[in-house]
Structures are given as structure tokens and as C-alpha cells.
Amino acid sequence: MSTTGSRSAAPARPPMGPRRGPAMGASLPAEKALDFLPSAKKLLGRLRPHRLGLIATLVLTAISVGFSVLGPKFLGQATNLIFEGVISKGLPAGLTQEQVIAGLRAQGENSEADLLSGMHLTPGVGMDVHALGTILLGVLTLYVLSSIFSWLQAYVLNEVVQRTMYRLRQDVEEKINRLPLGYYDKMQRGELLSRVTNDIDNISQSLQQTFSQMVTSILTVVGVLVMMFVVSPLLAVIALITIPITVLITTLVAKRSQKLFVGQWKHTGELNAGIEENYTGHSLVKVFGRQREVRAVFDAKNEELFKASFGAQFVSGIIQPAMMFVGNLTYVAIAVAGGTLVANGSMRLGDVQAFLQYSRQFTQPLAQLGSMANLIQSGVASAERVFELLEAEEQVPDAAPAQSPTASKGLLVFDDVSFSYSPDTPLIEHVSLTAEPGHTIAIVGPTGAGKTTLVNLMMRFYELDSGRITLDGVDIAAMARDDLRGRMGMVLQDTWLFGGTIRDNIAYGRPGATAQEIIDAATATYVDRFVRSLPEGYDTVLTDSAENVSAGEKQLITIARAFLAQPSVLILDEATSSVDTRTEVLVQQAMAALRANRTSFVIAHRLSTIRDADLILVMQAGRIVEQGSHTELLEARGAYFELYNAQFAMPAAEDV
């Protein structure tokens, strides 16, 4: 077994990301302005696999809109039948329409004559009730069919959107598993959770609410515009004035609200990050009496979110009232112009009525398109945040084809390994180490010396800058990560248990383990001793934070989980720090029996726990400064000797 030290004096911690203290919700750097078009294109690209559904949606929407826009035309005909029937009934029977008009002009009643000239009259004959009933029945049929196709369109679109969101969530979940550990070092957990929950939900709602309405509105505008030109080209030109005004208003408002929506979701993520870490550390907040500071930080973040949300909604909300105002002006203009055309006989009253309906149908979707700007911008702002996550740099992919050791002995070799978290800050340089199977290697040193970094390199949480690490003769960079980590068991100082039974948490180390194997692992690590005293035994359900077991018991469960996995390399990072002295002795005895043919790396601050290690590595500032057994290092009277005396001399001095 041999080692050579490194020459770095750099700190052994990764570059600090946002603080994760329980009493603090650190702000992220200000995000860049929303890059709307690229993000919108990427979002629409997500719908491409469902193009058939989108085509079906467009066809169904077109049919629904087609039936809908024909309605006012037929209603106009019904109005003509009623109005002209009433006028015809009051005219002298036996005369023709032309004779009645000629008589009025002869009497100097030119206005009345012009009015009647634009109608289809049969003097002395009243309203054709049968024709009116046929028209109304036809209109009812049109609207029923329009509603049916609209419902079908909504059903198909809902399937498309939800399938798209289902796939997006899958991609995000898979992406999270491919991201390097360094990404999480720089990202607040609450911020990440906000992106994968709030932002995706917002995208889903935005697509659901805007896509159908947008398609319907656009097709309605086109269909209504065609019908308006059919009814009256002159009035259609008047209505067209609405379009450039709508575009101008929407563009001006959208430019101002884009950044506000980005800020809204940025502050939402920051607020969630603060809430998550404050909730997680609520006990610590109370212990140090920092409730007032936490509340102040929350109030400040909440105020920022309020201002951003209010500004975004207020500015974008201006669009719809503005569109309604423009629509009302257009409606008045059409009514005045249409009344004039009816008065001079150029149009029939029913056609004017139909055109007024069309003008409403024309301006309403334009106003809806304008009002949807806030939903669209909000959805695209969330999409940009999600795509930023999806486009983050991934960890180096596994080699193809991956190699795998033929035997699981646990022979681990560091060969001239160098690594740094930042290129301009050297950390570990030219470290060589051979760990023989069945041996225990202890790594000691002050906080920040690089002990955990060395372990992270073995697990491939980070990639080496140079050199290589081999496991049973195979370069770990050539192995699949799942294969590598499946051969290693790791117990951290910070325990993590999942919601579920104690049995489930132990079995997490090896799915498919039998009940007896679980009990054997628990017995070997002295979990069985306290589990038997619980009312539900191994079926005791742990709460979210496992508060129904002690800190030491949680640590023992995590050790049992690692032991059940039967790894060839066992890594214990301060694994007994939360265990009482008596339990620690028992765990050490159990570990001694379980280390047969298993390489063990033990990171420890309490030097009493690693006296029996085959090799002790002493690290300082990223360098291995000493190596040897406990006795050899004490006799050398170097760095280990100083650490040992620092731990044991002070209690002795206090006893004097």
C-alpha cells in the first residue's frame, strides 16, 4: 500500500453556491430579460410529436368556427323576414313593390321610397312563418353542431397538452439524474423545486388556456372577416381599422410586461427556496431565536413577488379594456354607417344586424388575443426557466460499451489523480493511493482538508482533471455509473430517510432483499435492538423528517441500509457521529466483522474511532501530508500527533 501526497494548498470545498442556512433565503443573480421567440419556438417544438392531434384540433376548430360564423347571416335573414313581413302587411294589397315605391316618389316621399327599395316586399302579405321557422331551426342546428365540434376540439387538445406535459416532466426527471453534483452545489433546492413544479404547472395551464382560445380566435377573425366582406365590403373596411390598432396596443404593452413576468417567476422561485430551507431548519431557527429575521426576509421576498406579479398582471391587463374600447368605437361606426345604408336602400336591415353581430365577433377575439398576451408571456417565461434546466451542462456520459470488473474484490487504486472545482484554484494534485481488499483506510484532517472530495472522486460525483482511479483493475471512468456506485456503499454524516417503514428504508440498499436478510443486516448494525422495542417493529412508519426516531437511530438505519447492499467498497463519512459512545463501540465491532474482503474508507474527526485502521491518511489543505498506522503516526510526532493531542489533551486538562 503506497501513497504520494499532493502539492496544493487550496481549500477543499466546491465553490459556494447560494447559502442554505435555515434563516436565510438568498437571492439569485438577476435573470436576463425574457428571450421570447426562441423560448416560444422551443415550447411549440414540444408539441411536434403530437402533430396529428394538433391537425385534428385545427380541423375541429375550423368546423366549429365555420358553423358559428354562419349563424349571424341566417339570423339576419330571419330579421329581414320579420321586419319586411310587418312592412308588407301594412302596404295596399294587389300592388307590386315597384308600384308602391313609384307612388311614394310621386308624393315626394323619397326617403321612404329609398328605404323600401332595399327590401323584398309583397304588399298585403304578412310574415312567412314557415320560412322563419325553417331559418331558426337551421340556426339552432348550426350552434348545436358548433358546440359539439368545439367540445371535441377541447377534448383532443387536452390530450395533446397533457401528453406534452407528461413528457416534459419525464425529461426534467431524467435530466435531473444526468446533472453533475456541481449543478446542485450552485442551485438552491427550493428554486429547483419551483422550476420542476410551479413552472411546469404554469406552462400546462398557459397552453391549456391559450392554445385553444388562440386558434379559435384566429379562425374566428378570418371566418368573420370573410363573411363581413360577403355582407358589405364597405363596412368590412371600417372594421379592418381595428386590426392595426390592436397590434399596436398589444405590442406596446407586451414589451413592458415581458420583463415583469420573468421577475414574477424569478421571485416565486426565490420565495419558494427561502420557505423550503426555513421549513427544513425550523427547529434551528427557533433555537437561535431568528424568527424575526426569517420573517423579515420572507416579507421582503413576498413584497418583491407582489410588486412583480401586480405589475405584470396590471400592465398586461390593460390590453383587454383597450381592445374593448376600440371595439365599441368600431361598433358605433358600423351602426351609424349601416343605418345610413339601410336608409338609402343600399342594405337590408337584417344584413346590418348580421354585420353588427359580426363586428362583435370580430373585435371580441381580437380583444381575447390581446388579453392572452399575459398568459402567453407568463407561460413562455416559465418555459425559459425549465429549458434553462434542460439545457444545463450534463455530466460526462458513461463509456460505450461500459466495462465492468470480473471480480468484486474492492481493490481501489488512485493513479496520479488531480482535481479542482475551479480551474484557477488547484485542489488535489498527483495523488496516488492503493487500497487493498479487506483493508480499512481512514482519512483524517481538519475541516476543509479535502477528505470528502477524495470520496466524491471515487463515487464519480465529479470527474478527474487528470490521472485515473481503478476498481479491481478497471478504470472507473470506463464503468457505468450505476455499476460503479452499485459496488460501493456510502453512509453520510447527514442521514436521509424516506417516508415509509423502517423495513422499506433498510431494503432501499438492495431491492428484492428477503425479510431475513433485512433482519440480519439490522441485527449486525444493532438496529434490531431498538426496532424490537417499537410498537410496530420493522413496520413502524417514519415521518417525513423521521422525527419519531432519534438521531443515532437514524444513523444506524442508514448504516444497515449500506450493509444490506453488500458493496465491495464501503465509505463511511463521519457515519458514527450521531451515535452514543456505547452504540459506537458496538457498531465498530459489527463493522470489523463485515469488512472481510471489503475495502473500507472511513472519514472521521474522532480519532478514537479509527485506531485499528490498516492505513491512516492525514490530509491538510488538499494534500496527503502523512500516512501510516495509528502507532506509527503517533511515533512520528507530526500532523496526526498534533490532531490526536488536540482532541485528548484538552479533556485531560479540564479534569485537573
C-alpha positions in Angstrom: 0.0 0.0 0.0 1.5 3.3 -1.1 0.6 6.9 -1.3 2.2 10.1 -2.6 1.0 13.5 -1.4 -0.2 16.4 -3.4 1.2 19.9 -3.5 -2.0 22.0 -3.4 -2.7 24.4 -0.6 -6.2 25.3 -1.9 -9.3 24.8 0.1 -11.1 21.5 -0.3 -14.6 22.7 -0.8 -16.5 23.4 -4.0 -17.2 27.0 -4.9 -20.0 28.2 -2.7 -23.4 28.4 -4.2 -26.3 30.3 -2.6 -26.3 29.8 1.2 -28.6 27.2 2.5 -28.9 28.4 6.1 -32.3 27.9 7.6 -32.7 31.5 8.4 -31.9 32.9 5.1 -33.4 32.8 1.6 -30.5 34.1 -0.6 -31.3 35.9 -3.8 -30.2 34.5 -7.1 -28.5 36.7 -9.6 -30.9 38.8 -11.7 -32.1 36.8 -14.7 -31.7 38.1 -18.2 -34.7 39.6 -20.0 -37.0 37.0 -21.5 -35.8 35.8 -24.8 -39.4 35.4 -26.0 -39.2 34.0 -29.6 -36.6 31.2 -29.1 -38.3 30.0 -25.9 -41.7 30.1 -27.6 -40.3 28.1 -30.5 -38.9 25.5 -28.2 -42.2 25.2 -26.4 -44.1 24.8 -29.6 -41.5 22.2 -30.7 -42.6 20.2 -27.7 -45.9 19.8 -29.4 -44.4 18.4 -32.6 -44.7 14.7 -31.7 -48.5 15.3 -31.4 -48.9 16.9 -34.8 -51.8 14.6 -35.8 -53.6 15.7 -32.7 -52.9 19.3 -33.5 -54.1 18.9 -37.0 -57.3 17.3 -35.7 -57.7 20.2 -33.3 -57.3 22.7 -36.1 -59.9 20.8 -38.3 -62.4 20.5 -35.5 -61.9 24.2 -34.5 -62.4 25.3 -38.2 -65.6 23.3 -38.4 -66.9 24.7 -35.1 -66.0 28.2 -36.1 -67.5 27.7 -39.6 -70.8 26.7 -38.1 -70.6 29.6 -35.6 -69.9 32.4 -38.1 -72.8 31.3 -40.4 -75.3 31.9 -37.6 -75.5 35.7 -37.8 -76.0 35.5 -41.6 -79.1 33.3 -41.1 -80.3 35.4 -38.2 -80.1 38.4 -40.4 -82.3 36.6 -42.9 -84.8 35.9 -40.1 -84.8 39.6 -39.1 -85.5 40.5 -42.8 -88.4 38.1 -42.9 -89.9 39.6 -39.7 -89.3 43.3 -40.5 -90.2 43.1 -44.2 -93.3 40.9 -43.3 -94.5 43.6 -41.0 -93.9 46.3 -43.6 -95.6 44.2 -46.4 -98.7 43.7 -44.2 -99.2 47.4 -44.0 -99.0 48.1 -47.7 -102.0 48.0 -50.1 -102.7 44.5 -51.4 -102.7 43.9 -55.1 -99.8 46.3 -55.8 -96.2 45.4 -56.6 -93.3 46.7 -54.6 -92.2 48.8 -57.6 -95.7 50.4 -57.8 -95.6 51.3 -54.1 -92.2 52.9 -54.4 -93.2 54.8 -57.5 -96.3 56.1 -55.7 -94.2 57.3 -52.8 -91.8 59.1 -55.1 -94.7 60.8 -56.8 -95.8 62.1 -53.4 -92.3 63.4 -52.7 -91.6 60.8 -50.1 -88.2 59.9 -51.4 -86.7 58.9 -48.1 -89.4 56.3 -47.5 -89.1 55.2 -51.1 -85.3 54.7 -50.7 -85.9 52.7 -47.6 -88.4 50.4 -49.2 -86.3 50.0 -52.3 -83.7 48.0 -50.4 -86.3 45.5 -49.1 -88.0 42.4 -50.6 -91.7 43.2 -50.1 -95.0 41.6 -51.1 -97.7 44.2 -50.4 -100.6 42.9 -48.4 -98.9 39.7 -47.5 -97.6 39.2 -43.9 -94.6 37.4 -42.5 -93.8 33.9 -43.8 -93.9 31.9 -40.6 -92.9 28.6 -42.2 -89.8 30.1 -43.7 -88.9 31.9 -40.4 -89.3 28.6 -38.5 -87.0 26.8 -41.0 -84.3 29.5 -40.7 -84.5 29.5 -36.8 -84.3 25.7 -36.8 -81.3 25.9 -39.1 -79.6 28.4 -36.8 -80.2 26.2 -33.8 -78.7 23.3 -35.7 -75.6 25.3 -36.6 -75.0 26.4 -33.0 -75.5 22.8 -31.6 -73.0 21.4 -34.2 -70.6 24.2 -33.4 -70.8 23.3 -29.7 -70.3 19.6 -30.4 -67.2 20.2 -32.5 -65.9 22.7 -30.0 -66.2 20.1 -27.3 -64.4 17.5 -29.4 -61.6 20.0 -30.2 -61.2 20.8 -26.4 -61.0 17.0 -25.7 -58.3 16.4 -28.3 -56.3 19.5 -27.3 -56.5 18.5 -23.7 -55.0 15.1 -24.6 -52.2 16.8 -26.6 -51.3 19.3 -23.9 -51.3 16.8 -21.0 -49.3 14.3 -23.0 -46.8 17.1 -23.8 -46.5 18.0 -20.1 -46.2 14.3 -19.2 -43.2 14.0 -21.5 -41.8 17.3 -20.3 -41.9 16.1 -16.7 -40.2 12.9 -17.7 -37.5 14.8 -19.5 -36.9 17.0 -16.4 -36.8 14.0 -14.1 -34.3 12.3 -16.4 -32.3 15.5 -16.8 -32.0 15.9 -13.0 -30.5 12.4 -12.8 -27.9 13.4 -15.5 -26.8 16.6 -13.9 -23.5 16.7 -12.2 -23.3 17.2 -8.4 -21.8 20.7 -9.1 -25.0 21.9 -10.5 -26.8 21.3 -7.2 -24.0 23.0 -5.3 -24.9 26.2 -7.1 -28.7 25.9 -7.2 -31.0 26.4 -4.2 -33.2 23.4 -3.6 -36.4 25.5 -3.4 -35.5 27.2 -6.6 -35.0 23.9 -8.4 -38.3 22.6 -6.9 -40.1 25.7 -8.2 -38.9 25.0 -11.7 -39.9 21.4 -11.8 -43.3 22.0 -10.1 -44.6 25.6 -10.3 -43.1 26.5 -13.7 -44.2 23.3 -15.4 -47.7 23.7 -14.0 -47.8 27.2 -15.3 -46.7 26.1 -18.7 -49.5 23.5 -18.7 -52.1 26.0 -17.7 -50.9 28.5 -20.2 -51.0 26.0 -23.1 -54.4 24.7 -22.0 -56.0 28.1 -21.7 -54.3 29.9 -24.6 -53.8 27.4 -27.4 -57.5 26.6 -28.0 -58.6 30.1 -27.5 -55.9 31.4 -29.8 -56.7 29.0 -32.6 -60.4 29.7 -32.2 -59.9 33.5 -32.1 -57.7 33.5 -35.2 -60.0 31.3 -37.2 -63.0 33.3 -36.0 -61.3 36.5 -37.1 -60.6 35.0 -40.6 -64.1 33.5 -40.9 -65.9 36.6 -39.7 -63.8 38.8 -42.0 -64.8 36.7 -45.0 -68.5 36.9 -44.0 -68.2 40.7 -43.5 -66.9 41.2 -47.0 -69.8 39.0 -48.3 -72.3 41.0 -46.4 -70.8 44.5 -47.0 -67.3 45.3 -48.3 -67.7 48.9 -47.2 -68.5 48.1 -43.6 -65.8 45.4 -43.7 -63.2 48.1 -44.5 -64.4 50.1 -41.5 -64.0 47.1 -39.3 -60.5 46.4 -40.5 -59.3 49.6 -38.9 -59.4 47.6 -35.6 -56.5 45.3 -36.6 -53.6 47.7 -36.8 -54.8 49.4 -33.6 -55.0 46.1 -31.8 -51.5 45.1 -33.0 -50.0 48.4 -31.9 -51.6 48.3 -28.4 -50.6 44.6 -27.9 -47.0 45.2 -29.0 -46.5 48.3 -26.8 -47.9 46.6 -23.7 -46.2 43.2 -24.3 -42.8 44.9 -24.4 -43.3 46.3 -21.0 -44.8 43.2 -19.4 -42.2 40.7 -20.6 -39.6 41.5 -18.0 -42.2 41.8 -15.3 -43.3 38.2 -15.9 -39.7 37.0 -15.8 -39.4 38.8 -12.5 -42.6 37.3 -11.2 -41.4 33.7 -11.7 -37.9 34.5 -10.6 -39.2 35.9 -7.3 -41.5 32.9 -7.0 -38.5 30.6 -7.1 -36.6 32.7 -4.6 -39.6 32.8 -2.2 -40.0 29.0 -2.5 -36.3 28.5 -1.9 -36.5 30.6 1.3 -39.7 28.8 2.5 -38.2 25.4 1.8 -35.0 26.0 3.7 -36.7 27.8 6.6 -39.2 25.0 7.0 -36.5 22.3 6.8 -34.5 24.1 9.5 -37.4 25.5 11.6 -36.0 23.9 14.8 -32.7 25.6 14.3 -34.4 28.9 13.6 -36.2 28.7 16.9 -33.1 27.5 18.8 -31.2 30.7 17.7 -34.2 32.9 18.1 -34.1 34.0 14.4 -37.8 34.1 13.8 -37.9 37.8 13.4 -35.0 37.8 10.8 -36.7 34.9 8.9 -40.0 36.8 8.9 -38.2 39.9 7.7 -36.6 38.1 4.8 -39.9 36.4 3.9 -41.7 39.7 4.0 -39.1 41.3 1.7 -39.2 38.4 -0.8 -43.0 38.4 -0.6 -43.1 42.1 -1.3 -40.9 41.7 -4.3 -43.1 38.9 -5.6 -46.2 41.1 -5.0 -44.8 44.0 -6.9 -43.6 41.9 -9.8 -46.9 40.0 -10.0 -49.0 43.1 -9.6 -47.0 44.9 -12.2 -47.1 42.0 -14.7 -50.9 41.5 -14.3 -51.7 45.2 -14.3 -49.7 46.1 -17.4 -50.9 43.1 -19.4 -54.4 43.6 -18.1 -54.5 47.0 -19.9 -54.8 45.2 -23.2 -58.4 43.9 -22.9 -60.0 47.1 -21.7 -58.2 48.9 -24.5 -59.4 46.4 -27.0 -63.0 46.7 -25.7 -62.8 50.4 -26.1 -61.6 50.1 -29.7 -64.3 47.5 -30.4 -67.0 49.8 -29.0 -65.8 52.7 -31.2 -65.9 50.3 -34.2 -69.3 49.1 -33.2 -70.7 52.7 -33.2 -69.1 53.5 -36.5 -70.6 50.4 -38.1 -74.0 51.1 -36.6 -74.0 54.7 -38.0 -72.7 53.6 -41.4 -75.1 50.6 -41.5 -78.1 52.7 -40.6 -77.3 55.2 -43.3 -77.0 52.4 -45.9 -80.4 50.9 -44.8 -82.0 54.4 -45.0 -80.8 54.9 -48.6 -81.8 51.4 -49.6 -78.2 50.1 -50.1 -78.6 47.4 -47.4 -81.3 45.4 -45.8 -81.9 45.8 -42.0 -81.2 42.1 -41.4 -77.8 42.5 -43.1 -76.9 45.4 -40.9 -78.0 43.4 -37.8 -75.8 40.5 -39.0 -72.9 42.8 -39.6 -73.2 44.2 -36.1 -73.1 40.7 -34.8 -70.0 40.0 -36.9 -68.4 43.2 -35.7 -68.7 41.9 -32.1 -67.5 38.5 -33.2 -64.6 40.3 -34.9 -63.5 42.6 -32.1 -64.0 40.1 -29.3 -61.4 37.5 -30.5 -59.0 40.4 -31.2 -59.5 41.5 -27.6 -59.1 37.9 -26.4 -55.8 37.6 -28.4 -54.6 40.8 -26.7 -55.7 39.6 -23.2 -54.0 36.3 -23.8 -50.6 38.1 -24.0 -50.2 37.9 -20.3 -50.9 34.2 -20.1 -48.6 33.6 -23.1 -45.8 35.7 -21.7 -46.2 34.0 -18.3 -46.1 30.6 -19.8 -43.1 31.4 -22.0 -41.2 32.9 -19.0 -41.7 29.6 -17.1 -40.7 27.7 -20.2 -37.5 29.6 -20.4 -36.7 28.6 -16.8 -37.5 25.0 -17.5 -35.5 24.9 -20.7 -32.6 26.5 -18.9 -32.6 23.5 -16.6 -33.0 21.1 -19.5 -30.1 22.7 -21.4 -27.7 22.7 -18.4 -24.4 21.0 -18.9 -24.7 17.3 -18.1 -22.2 15.0 -16.5 -19.9 13.1 -18.8 -21.9 10.2 -20.3 -21.0 6.7 -19.5 -18.5 5.0 -21.8 -20.0 2.8 -24.5 -19.5 0.0 -24.2 -19.1 0.2 -20.5 -16.5 -2.0 -18.8 -17.1 -4.0 -15.6 -14.8 -5.8 -13.2 -14.9 -9.5 -13.5 -14.4 -9.8 -9.7 -15.6 -7.8 -6.8 -12.6 -7.7 -4.5 -12.5 -4.0 -3.7 -9.0 -3.2 -5.0 -9.1 0.6 -5.4 -6.1 2.4 -6.9 -5.6 6.2 -7.3 -3.0 6.7 -10.1 -1.6 10.3 -10.2 -5.0 11.9 -9.6 -5.5 15.6 -9.9 -8.7 17.6 -9.4 -10.0 21.1 -8.7 -13.5 22.5 -8.5 -12.3 25.7 -10.3 -9.6 25.7 -13.0 -7.8 28.6 -11.3 -7.9 27.1 -7.9 -5.8 23.8 -7.7 -7.1 21.4 -5.1 -5.8 17.8 -5.3 -2.7 17.2 -7.4 -0.9 14.0 -8.3 -2.3 11.8 -5.6 -1.5 8.1 -5.8 -3.0 5.5 -3.4 -3.5 1.7 -3.4 -6.3 0.4 -1.1 -6.0 -3.4 -0.8 -9.1 -5.6 -0.4 -10.3 -6.1 3.1 -8.2 -3.1 4.4 -9.6 -0.1 6.2 -8.3 3.3 5.2 -9.0 6.2 7.5 -8.9 9.7 6.2 -8.5 12.4 8.9 -7.7 16.1 8.9 -9.2 19.4 9.8 -12.5 20.7 8.3 -12.0 21.6 4.6 -8.9 19.5 4.1 -10.4 17.6 1.2 -11.5 14.3 2.8 -15.0 14.3 1.4 -13.7 15.4 -2.0 -11.5 12.3 -2.2 -14.5 10.1 -1.6 -16.6 12.1 -4.1 -14.0 11.3 -6.8 -14.2 7.6 -6.0 -18.0 7.7 -6.5 -17.6 9.8 -9.7 -19.7 12.6 -8.4 -17.0 14.7 -10.0 -14.8 13.9 -13.0 -11.0 13.9 -12.6 -8.9 16.6 -14.3 -6.1 14.1 -14.8 -4.9 10.6 -13.7 -7.2 7.7 -13.1 -8.9 5.7 -10.4 -9.3 1.9 -10.9 -11.6 -0.5 -9.2 -10.5 -4.1 -9.4 -8.3 -3.2 -12.4 -10.9 -1.3 -14.4 -10.8 2.5 -14.8 -13.9 3.8 -13.1 -14.3 6.3 -16.0 -14.9 3.3 -18.3 -17.6 1.9 -16.0 -21.3 2.7 -16.0 -22.0 5.0 -13.0 -24.8 2.7 -11.8 -22.4 -0.3 -11.9 -19.7 1.6 -10.1 -22.0 3.0 -7.3 -23.7 -0.4 -7.0 -20.3 -1.7 -5.9 -19.9 1.0 -3.3 -21.9 1.6 -0.1 -21.9 5.1 1.4 -23.1 6.3 4.7 -23.0 10.1 5.2 -22.9 12.2 8.2 -26.2 13.8 7.2 -28.8 11.0 7.5 -31.5 10.8 4.9 -34.5 8.5 5.4 -37.5 8.3 3.1 -41.2 8.4 4.1 -42.1 4.8 4.7 -41.4 1.9 7.1 -38.1 1.1 8.7 -38.1 -2.1 6.7 -38.5 -0.1 3.5 -35.7 2.2 4.4 -33.3 -0.6 5.1 -34.3 -2.5 1.9 -33.6 0.6 -0.2 -30.0 -0.6 -0.2 -30.9 -3.8 -2.1 -34.3 -4.1 -3.7 -35.6 -7.6 -3.6 -33.8 -8.5 -0.3 -35.6 -11.1 1.8 -37.1 -10.3 5.2 -34.5 -12.4 6.8 -31.7 -10.6 5.0 -33.1 -7.3 6.2 -33.3 -8.5 9.8 -29.7 -9.9 9.6 -28.4 -6.5 8.4 -30.3 -4.8 11.1 -29.0 -7.2 13.7 -25.4 -6.8 12.6 -25.7 -3.0 12.9 -27.7 -3.0 16.2 -30.8 -1.6 14.5 -32.8 -4.7 15.6 -32.1 -3.9 19.2 -34.2 -0.7 19.2 -36.7 -1.7 16.5 -37.9 -4.6 18.7 -38.9 -2.0 21.3 -41.2 -0.1 18.9 -44.9 -1.0 18.9 -44.9 -1.7 15.1 -41.4 -3.0 14.9 -40.0 -3.0 11.4 -43.3 -1.8 10.1 -43.0 1.5 12.0 -43.7 4.3 9.6 -41.2 7.1 9.7 -42.5 10.7 9.3 -41.2 13.0 6.6 -38.3 14.1 8.8 -38.1 10.8 10.7 -38.7 12.6 14.0 -40.1 9.5 15.6 -36.6 8.0 15.9 -33.5 9.6 17.5 -30.6 10.9 15.5 -28.4 8.0 16.5 -31.1 5.5 15.5 -31.5 7.2 12.1 -27.7 6.9 11.6 -27.9 3.2 12.4 -30.7 2.6 9.9 -28.6 4.2 7.2 -25.6 2.0 8.1 -27.9 -1.1 7.9 -29.0 0.1 4.5 -25.4 0.3 3.3 -24.5 -3.1 4.8 -27.5 -4.8 3.1 -26.3 -3.6 -0.3 -23.2 -5.8 0.2 -20.8 -3.4 -1.5 -17.2 -4.3 -2.3 -16.1 -0.8 -1.1 -17.6 0.7 2.0 -17.4 4.5 2.6 -18.3 5.9 6.0 -18.3 9.7 6.1 -18.5 10.5 9.8 -21.0 7.7 9.9 -20.9 7.3 13.7 -21.0 11.0 14.6 -24.6 10.8 15.9 -24.2 7.5 17.8 -23.7 7.4 21.5 -20.4 6.0 22.8 -21.7 2.6 23.8 -23.5 2.1 20.5 -20.5 3.4 18.6 -18.4 0.6 20.2 -21.0 -2.0 19.1 -21.1 -0.6 15.6 -17.4 -0.7 15.3 -17.4 -4.3 16.3 -20.1 -5.1 13.7 -18.1 -3.2 11.1 -15.0 -5.2 11.8 -16.8 -8.5 11.1 -18.4 -7.0 7.9 -15.2 -5.7 6.5 -13.9 -9.1 5.4 -12.9 -8.9 1.7 -14.3 -5.4 1.7 -12.3 -2.2 1.3 -13.4 0.5 3.7 -12.8 4.2 3.7 -13.6 5.9 6.9 -13.7 9.7 7.2 -13.5 10.6 10.9 -12.9 13.6 13.1 -12.9 11.5 16.3 -9.6 9.7 16.1 -10.6 7.2 18.7 -12.8 5.5 16.1 -10.0 4.8 13.6 -7.2 3.4 15.8 -7.5 0.0 14.2 -7.4 1.2 10.6 -4.8 -0.5 8.4 -3.8 2.9 7.0 -4.5 6.4 8.2 -4.1 9.2 5.7 -3.7 12.7 7.1 -4.9 15.5 4.8 -4.3 19.2 5.1 -5.4 21.8 2.5 -6.0 19.2 -0.1 -2.6 17.4 0.5 -1.9 14.0 2.0 0.8 15.0 4.4 1.2 11.8 6.4 0.3 8.1 6.2 0.7 5.1 8.4 -0.9 3.2 11.2 -2.1 4.8 14.4 1.0 3.8 16.3 3.4 4.8 13.5 1.9 8.2 13.2 2.0 8.9 16.9 5.6 8.0 17.0 6.3 10.3 14.0 5.0 13.2 16.2 3.8 15.1 13.1 0.4 16.4 12.0 -1.5 13.3 13.3 0.2 13.6 16.6 -0.9 17.2 16.9 -4.5 16.3 15.9 -4.6 13.5 18.4 -3.3 15.6 21.3 -5.7 18.4 20.4 -8.6 16.0 21.0 -7.4 14.2 24.1 -5.2 16.8 25.9 -8.0 19.3 26.4 -10.3 16.9 28.3 -7.4 15.9 30.4 -6.6 19.5 31.2 -10.2 20.2 32.1 -10.2 17.3 34.6 -7.2 18.7 36.5 
